[in-house]
């Protein structure tokens, strides 16, 4: 409603009206009797019914019946045999506005009725029988009542056959132009009255369930009525053709591309657009009805477009009217239309109205047209198409060259958010947090019907029993982008957003620790390039940073936001925080100052590039942290807002050798942590011995042993000589096909207790096997049970026994990397990254057995 934008809306309407693109006409519109206004298609919810259903309708104490098909008879005029035509309808009250009965031209049942009429039982009218292809001969009786003023299909039939359209409802849904006792009745009270009257006259022929769609106003929940009203319309044919051609040529790109089919379907089948709304807010239509004080000029009627003029002001409109009717301005009286414009009309001008159009401002010349529009896919037609059509028509240029359509946010269960369900998630509540009582309070202050408040409270209690925790803006934005998969809706779970708030805390604490590690006197080098003395871990984290930059740029170009957020989340949490910072602690506290300085420079580069990577998703947190970093040069940008986004060319530190080495360290670490968890080793640093299959692996393991010690919380990490046995009392796990981990447990665990745990597992396995044997031995098992289920049962039984086949048990095989069953060849085992167990096909392993490479070519030890 800003004056600048209001002037643009007036200008757009006047220009289009002068060109004849906007015109006035009496047509059927979607009408909300509760709002007392026409509404757009997007404001109509379509409720599907499978049969008879009682619905609450505003203004009615009792629920109203829908989802039924009522049949009644019209008597044929002049028929000596009392012949009748039976018709059926879901809206029996509209029969008071019937003006004809239609049948198919080829229907043999009605050929003898050409030129005849039927008698309306309540009106002094004879209704002609018309023949039209629109009728479905297979549905019902093949005869259809025609009510042009209250049904779109009937209206079109009426136009083809020159039938009168008789409106029988006023703007509030009360009956008009009908005889007593129906006159003045609300429409759904009239439904009951008409049905009773038909039964009384012996014309009722039956009622049955009928699946149907009921149109509901999404604001008032009222049942939408098609009503004839004089309104303003926009001719869309030529504009839609131009908009469709822009996409076909590639001038306008719509992503995901699947929506292009929807675009063309709408553009190819577009109807003229009703832009009148009967509301108290909005841009008032700058059109005036003309009354001429001249006996020679007859008074006009509302639907007659000649008696309407538009103008940027009333004075301009008066001059136009005087010129049109050939009289002096003083003989012209004007009445401005009380209606306002559809919001989508003013919104359609948005890309250029905000820049000062129609004035040729500097902003307009610099910033129009734009590049990218991002919006929800549900308003592709209602907003995007209108912006494109109006932009091309009024400026001659597309308002943007790309449209990215994001997903629709639903609740965690996939339901559309609704106040009545109590599942609406206000972004501000996620950002700042709100208690359950606060959520209840919002319902009490809403426009929700009191009867639905309690239901909504129950929904809130089920979804948010403790309210919504404070998550912050950055966590919400990051979470929504992480959710956004092209073409799919978002089932928003607040707990997941809370997880990203914890991620924000992790970033804060990690950067705070890193800044302490850099020290107060730290001065970053003027370039991010490595100095040449970087450690294996420094090289690895630079390589991983390079990959994060590559994936981020690639994801942004493809609008694959989950790929971007995953890459950045993994880098910060799993690589920088969980690995690099842990391994950095002994370096920064060590005596090697060269290694420490290299580590500090690498750490600074990770913070600098990593914060810039995250900035589009977390602008507030990253800006706050970025301001705490020293700058490489005095000329460096003062803010992330004006800092360049990291490009792959800036970070070209891919290092496969370092990645392979650290991957071995991480594999060993995971194996050690798994064993520590199995044996509940808390606050204990057991020694670790690495058994390797060759010298190259041994050298690599030795190089990363210090990192394993830091990451896995172990004591000594020693690499055994080739062929040397591991110390007694070790638990064993495979880190890779070339390296086994032996963790010293002697003196750290209770053997009797561990044996008891193994015996309990064996007992449960035997009981499970017995149950499966009994199931498979039951009478009729082979006949009644599907083959796939039989095979699954056999596999379960063998697995529970540890017996040979090709299955791995759930409790040990995967962790220790064993083949259970007949062994494949050694090369296959190495390719799979596992050892194999030299047992026969029929062997039974009754206790978990650990199999590892012995270090001897072709040899294995148990």
Residue pairs with C-beta under 8 A, 6 or more apart in sequence:
1 283
4 353
4 354
4 356
5 346
5 349
5 353
5 354
6 283
7 312
8 349
8 352
8 353
8 357
8 358
9 283
9 341
9 345
9 346
9 349
9 353
10 283
10 286
10 312
11 312
11 357
11 358
12 345
12 349
12 353
12 390
12 394
13 22
13 285
13 286
13 287
13 310
13 341
13 345
14 286
14 310
14 311
14 312
15 394
16 22
16 234
16 393
16 394
17 23
17 287
17 310
18 310
20 235
21 234
21 235
21 239
21 393
22 232
22 233
22 234
22 235
22 275
22 310
23 232
23 233
23 235
23 305
24 230
24 231
24 232
24 233
24 287
24 302
24 303
24 304
24 305
24 308
25 230
25 231
25 233
25 303
25 305
26 228
26 229
26 230
26 231
26 303
27 155
27 228
27 229
27 231
27 233
27 274
28 149
28 150
28 151
28 152
28 155
28 226
28 227
28 228
29 38
29 226
29 227
29 228
29 229
29 231
29 274
29 276
30 38
30 39
30 40
30 41
30 43
30 44
30 215
30 224
30 226
31 37
31 38
31 39
31 171
31 224
31 225
31 226
31 227
31 229
32 38
32 39
32 217
32 219
32 220
32 222
32 224
32 225
33 59
33 169
33 171
33 172
33 173
33 187
33 222
33 225
34 58
34 59
34 217
34 220
34 221
34 222
35 217
35 219
35 220
35 222
35 278
35 279
36 171
36 172
36 278
37 277
37 278
37 279
38 229
38 231
38 274
38 276
38 277
38 278
39 217
39 219
39 224
39 277
40 274
40 342
40 344
40 382
41 382
42 344
42 378
42 379
42 382
43 217
43 218
43 219
44 215
44 216
44 217
44 218
44 224
45 215
45 216
45 217
45 218
46 213
46 214
46 215
46 216
47 55
47 213
47 214
47 215
47 216
48 211
48 212
48 213
49 66
49 67
49 211
49 212
49 213
49 214
50 67
50 209
50 211
51 67
51 68
51 209
51 210
51 211
52 65
52 66
52 67
52 68
52 209
53 65
53 66
53 67
54 63
54 64
54 65
54 66
55 63
55 64
55 66
55 214
55 223
56 63
56 64
56 221
56 451
57 63
57 64
57 188
57 221
57 222
57 223
58 220
58 221
58 222
59 173
59 186
59 222
60 186
60 188
60 189
64 188
64 191
64 223
65 191
66 90
66 212
66 214
67 90
67 209
67 210
67 211
67 212
67 214
68 90
68 207
68 208
68 209
68 210
69 88
69 89
69 90
69 140
69 207
69 208
69 209
69 210
70 88
70 89
70 90
70 92
70 195
70 204
70 206
70 207
71 86
71 87
71 88
71 140
71 141
71 204
71 205
71 206
71 207
72 86
72 87
72 88
72 92
72 95
72 198
72 203
72 204
72 205
73 84
73 85
73 86
73 87
73 203
73 205
74 84
74 85
74 86
74 87
74 101
74 118
74 119
74 120
74 121
74 127
74 145
74 203
75 82
75 83
75 84
75 118
75 119
75 121
75 203
76 83
76 84
76 85
76 113
76 116
76 117
76 118
76 119
77 116
77 117
77 118
77 119
77 126
78 116
84 118
85 101
85 103
85 110
85 113
85 118
85 129
85 141
85 143
86 140
86 141
86 143
86 205
87 101
87 140
87 141
87 143
87 144
87 145
88 140
88 141
89 95
89 145
90 210
90 212
91 150
91 191
92 191
92 194
92 195
92 198
93 175
93 187
93 188
93 190
93 191
93 194
94 145
94 147
94 150
94 151
94 168
95 145
95 147
95 194
96 122
96 123
96 168
96 175
96 178
96 182
96 190
96 194
97 147
97 149
97 150
97 166
97 167
97 168
97 177
97 178
98 120
98 127
98 145
98 146
98 147
99 125
99 127
99 146
99 147
99 148
99 158
99 163
99 164
99 165
99 166
100 127
100 128
100 129
100 130
100 145
100 146
100 157
100 158
100 161
100 163
101 118
101 127
101 128
101 129
101 130
101 143
101 144
101 145
101 146
102 129
102 130
102 131
102 132
102 134
102 135
102 143
102 144
102 145
102 146
102 157
103 109
103 110
103 113
103 129
103 130
103 131
103 132
103 135
103 142
103 143
103 144
104 110
104 131
104 132
104 133
104 135
104 136
104 137
104 142
105 131
105 132
105 133
106 137
107 135
107 137
107 142
109 142
110 129
110 131
110 142
110 143
113 129
114 129
114 131
115 129
116 128
116 129
117 126
117 127
117 128
117 129
118 126
118 127
118 129
119 126
119 127
120 126
120 127
121 197
121 198
121 201
121 203
122 178
122 179
122 182
122 194
122 197
123 178
123 179
127 146
128 163
130 146
130 157
130 161
130 163
132 157
132 160
132 161
134 144
134 153
134 156
134 157
135 142
135 143
135 144
136 142
145 154
146 154
146 157
146 158
146 163
147 154
148 154
148 155
148 157
148 158
148 159
148 163
148 164
148 165
148 166
149 155
149 165
149 166
149 167
149 168
149 227
149 228
150 167
150 168
150 169
150 225
150 226
150 227
151 226
152 226
155 165
155 226
155 228
157 163
158 164
158 165
165 228
166 177
167 176
167 177
167 227
167 228
168 175
168 176
168 177
168 178
169 175
169 176
169 187
169 225
169 227
170 176
171 227
171 278
173 186
173 187
173 225
174 184
174 185
174 186
174 187
175 182
175 183
175 184
175 185
175 186
175 187
175 190
176 183
176 184
181 193
182 190
182 193
182 194
185 193
187 225
195 204
198 204
214 223
215 223
215 224
216 222
216 223
216 224
217 223
217 224
229 276
230 302
230 303
231 274
231 275
231 276
231 339
232 274
232 275
232 276
232 285
232 287
232 337
232 339
233 272
233 273
233 274
233 275
234 272
234 273
234 275
234 345
235 272
236 270
236 271
236 272
236 273
236 389
237 270
237 272
239 389
239 390
239 392
239 393
240 266
240 267
240 268
240 270
240 385
240 389
241 267
242 389
242 392
242 393
243 252
243 263
243 267
243 385
243 388
243 389
243 392
244 263
244 264
244 267
244 268
246 252
246 388
246 392
246 398
247 253
247 254
247 260
247 263
247 264
248 264
251 398
251 401
252 388
252 398
252 400
252 401
252 402
252 403
253 401
253 402
253 403
254 260
254 263
254 380
254 402
254 403
254 405
255 402
255 403
255 404
255 405
255 486
255 559
256 405
256 486
256 487
256 559
258 487
259 377
259 380
259 405
259 487
262 380
262 381
263 380
263 381
263 385
266 380
266 381
266 385
267 385
273 342
273 386
274 342
275 341
275 342
275 344
275 345
276 285
276 337
276 339
276 341
276 342
277 339
277 340
277 341
277 342
277 343
278 338
278 339
278 340
279 340
281 340
282 340
282 341
282 343
282 346
283 340
283 341
283 345
283 346
284 336
284 337
284 338
284 339
284 340
284 341
285 336
285 337
285 339
285 340
285 341
286 310
286 311
286 312
286 317
286 336
287 308
287 309
287 310
287 317
287 336
287 337
288 308
288 309
288 310
288 311
288 314
288 317
288 321
288 334
288 335
288 336
288 337
289 300
289 302
289 307
289 308
289 334
289 335
289 336
289 337
290 300
290 307
290 308
290 309
290 321
290 324
290 325
290 332
290 333
290 334
291 299
291 300
291 332
291 333
291 334
291 335
292 299
292 321
292 325
292 327
292 331
292 332
292 333
293 331
293 332
293 333
294 325
294 327
294 331
297 325
297 327
300 306
300 307
301 307
306 324
308 337
309 317
309 320
309 321
309 324
309 334
310 317
310 320
311 317
311 318
311 319
311 320
314 334
314 336
317 334
318 329
318 332
318 334
319 329
321 329
321 332
321 334
322 328
322 329
322 331
322 332
325 332
344 382
344 383
344 386
345 386
346 353
347 383
347 386
347 387
348 383
348 386
348 387
348 389
348 390
349 357
349 387
349 390
349 394
350 387
351 368
351 369
351 370
351 373
351 387
351 391
351 399
351 400
352 364
352 368
352 391
352 394
352 395
352 399
355 361
355 363
355 364
355 367
355 368
356 363
356 364
357 364
357 368
357 394
357 395
368 395
368 397
368 399
369 391
369 395
369 397
369 398
369 399
369 400
369 401
370 399
370 400
371 400
371 401
371 402
372 400
372 401
372 402
372 403
372 404
373 384
373 387
373 399
373 400
373 402
373 403
373 404
374 403
374 404
374 405
374 406
375 383
375 384
375 403
375 404
375 405
375 406
376 405
376 406
376 407
376 408
377 405
377 406
377 407
377 408
377 487
378 408
380 403
380 405
384 403
387 399
387 400
388 398
388 399
391 397
391 398
391 399
392 398
404 559
406 484
407 483
407 484
407 485
407 487
407 488
407 489
407 490
408 416
408 489
408 490
409 417
409 425
409 480
409 489
409 490
409 492
410 416
410 417
410 489
410 490
410 491
410 492
411 417
411 421
411 423
411 425
411 463
411 491
411 492
412 463
412 491
412 492
412 493
412 494
413 423
413 491
414 489
414 491
415 421
415 423
417 423
417 424
417 425
418 424
419 443
419 446
419 448
419 452
419 456
420 448
420 449
420 452
420 455
420 456
421 455
421 456
421 459
422 439
422 443
422 455
422 456
422 457
422 458
422 459
422 460
422 461
422 463
423 459
423 460
423 463
425 468
425 492
425 494
426 434
426 442
427 476
429 438
429 439
429 468
430 468
430 471
430 476
430 494
430 497
431 470
431 471
431 472
431 473
431 476
432 470
433 467
433 468
433 469
433 470
433 471
434 467
434 468
435 467
436 460
436 461
436 464
436 465
436 466
436 467
437 467
438 467
439 460
439 464
439 467
439 468
440 457
440 460
443 453
443 456
443 457
443 460
444 453
448 456
464 494
468 494
469 494
469 498
469 501
470 501
471 479
471 494
471 497
471 498
471 500
471 501
472 501
472 504
472 620
472 621
473 620
474 500
474 504
474 617
474 618
474 619
474 620
474 621
474 622
475 497
475 498
475 500
475 501
475 503
475 504
475 618
476 497
476 500
477 617
477 618
478 500
478 503
478 565
478 617
478 618
479 492
479 496
479 497
479 499
479 500
480 490
480 492
481 561
481 562
481 564
481 565
481 617
482 500
482 561
482 562
482 565
482 566
482 569
483 490
483 491
483 492
483 496
483 562
484 490
484 561
484 562
485 562
486 559
486 560
503 569
503 572
503 573
504 618
504 621
506 572
506 573
506 577
507 572
507 614
507 618
507 621
507 625
508 621
508 625
510 572
510 576
510 577
510 581
511 607
511 611
511 625
511 628
513 581
514 581
514 603
514 607
515 628
515 629
517 584
517 588
517 600
517 603
518 600
518 603
518 604
518 630
519 600
522 600
522 604
522 630
523 630
524 601
524 604
524 608
524 630
524 631
524 632
525 531
525 601
525 632
526 632
526 633
527 632
528 605
528 608
528 609
528 632
528 650
528 651
530 538
530 539
530 542
530 598
530 601
530 602
530 653
531 598
531 601
533 594
533 595
533 598
534 542
534 598
534 602
535 587
535 595
535 598
535 599
536 658
536 661
536 662
536 703
536 704
536 707
537 579
537 580
537 583
537 584
537 587
537 599
537 662
537 707
538 598
538 599
538 602
539 653
539 655
539 657
539 658
540 580
540 655
540 658
540 659
540 661
540 662
541 575
541 576
541 579
541 580
541 602
541 606
542 602
542 605
542 606
542 651
542 653
542 655
543 653
543 654
543 655
543 656
543 658
543 659
544 571
544 575
544 659
545 571
545 605
545 606
545 609
545 610
545 651
545 653
546 648
546 651
546 652
546 653
546 654
547 567
547 571
547 654
548 567
548 568
548 570
548 571
548 610
548 613
549 609
549 613
549 646
549 647
549 648
549 650
549 651
550 648
551 563
551 564
551 566
551 567
552 564
552 567
552 568
552 613
552 646
553 645
553 646
553 647
553 648
554 560
554 563
555 561
555 562
555 563
555 564
555 567
556 564
564 617
565 617
568 610
568 613
568 614
568 617
571 610
571 613
572 610
572 614
576 606
576 610
579 662
579 666
579 711
580 603
580 606
582 710
582 711
583 706
583 707
583 710
583 711
584 599
584 603
585 710
586 706
586 710
587 595
587 596
587 599
588 596
588 599
588 600
590 596
604 629
604 630
607 625
607 629
608 629
608 632
609 646
609 650
609 651
611 622
611 625
611 626
611 629
611 640
612 622
612 626
612 640
612 643
612 644
612 645
612 646
613 645
613 646
614 621
614 622
615 622
615 623
615 626
615 640
615 643
615 645
616 645
619 640
619 641
622 640
623 639
623 640
623 641
626 639
626 640
626 643
627 639
637 643
637 644
660 700
661 700
661 703
661 704
662 704
662 707
664 697
664 700
664 701
664 704
664 735
664 736
664 739
665 704
665 707
665 708
665 711
666 711
667 735
667 736
667 739
668 688
668 690
668 701
668 704
668 708
668 712
668 735
668 739
668 741
669 707
669 708
669 711
669 712
670 735
671 733
671 734
671 735
671 741
672 688
672 708
672 712
672 714
672 733
672 741
672 743
673 712
674 733
674 815
675 681
675 731
675 733
675 741
675 743
676 686
676 712
676 713
676 743
678 731
678 815
679 731
679 745
679 748
679 749
679 754
681 748
681 749
684 748
685 713
685 714
685 715
686 714
686 715
686 743
686 744
686 745
686 748
687 714
687 715
687 716
687 717
687 718
687 743
687 744
688 708
688 709
688 712
688 714
688 715
688 716
688 717
688 718
688 741
688 742
688 743
688 744
689 718
689 719
689 720
689 726
689 727
689 730
689 741
689 742
689 743
689 744
690 698
690 701
690 705
690 717
690 718
690 719
690 720
690 735
690 739
690 740
690 741
690 742
691 720
691 726
691 739
691 740
691 741
691 742
691 852
691 853
691 855
692 698
692 701
692 719
692 720
692 722
692 738
692 739
692 740
692 855
693 737
693 738
693 739
693 853
693 855
694 722
694 738
695 722
697 736
697 738
697 739
698 719
698 722
701 719
701 739
702 719
705 717
705 718
705 719
706 717
708 714
708 717
709 715
709 716
709 717
714 743
715 744
720 726
720 742
722 855
723 854
723 855
723 856
724 855
726 732
726 742
727 742
727 744
727 746
728 746
729 744
729 745
729 746
729 747
730 742
730 743
730 744
730 745
730 746
731 742
731 743
731 745
731 850
732 740
732 741
732 742
732 743
732 816
732 850
732 852
733 740
733 741
733 743
733 815
733 816
733 817
733 850
734 740
734 741
734 816
734 817
734 833
734 834
734 835
734 852
735 741
736 833
737 817
737 829
737 830
737 831
737 832
737 833
737 834
737 835
737 853
738 830
738 853
740 852
740 853
758 847
758 848
761 811
761 848
762 846
762 847
765 800
765 801
765 802
766 800
766 801
768 796
768 800
769 797
769 800
769 801
772 793
772 796
772 797
772 800
773 797
775 781
775 793
776 790
776 793
776 794
776 797
781 790
782 790
785 793
795 805
795 807
798 804
798 805
798 807
799 805
799 807
799 808
799 809
799 810
801 844
801 846
802 809
802 820
802 844
802 845
802 846
802 847
802 848
803 842
803 843
803 844
803 845
804 820
804 821
804 822
804 839
804 840
804 841
804 842
804 843
804 844
805 820
805 821
805 841
806 820
806 821
807 820
807 821
808 814
808 818
808 819
808 820
809 820
809 848
811 848
812 818
812 848
812 850
813 820
816 835
816 848
816 850
816 851
816 852
817 833
817 834
817 835
817 851
818 834
818 835
818 836
818 837
818 849
818 850
818 851
819 829
819 834
819 835
819 836
819 837
819 851
820 837
820 845
821 837
821 839
821 841
822 839
822 840
822 841
823 829
823 836
823 837
823 838
823 839
824 836
826 836
826 858
829 835
829 836
835 851
835 852
835 853
835 860
836 851
836 860
837 845
837 849
837 851
837 862
838 860
839 845
849 862
850 862
851 860
851 861
851 862
852 860
852 861
853 859
853 860
853 861
854 860
854 861
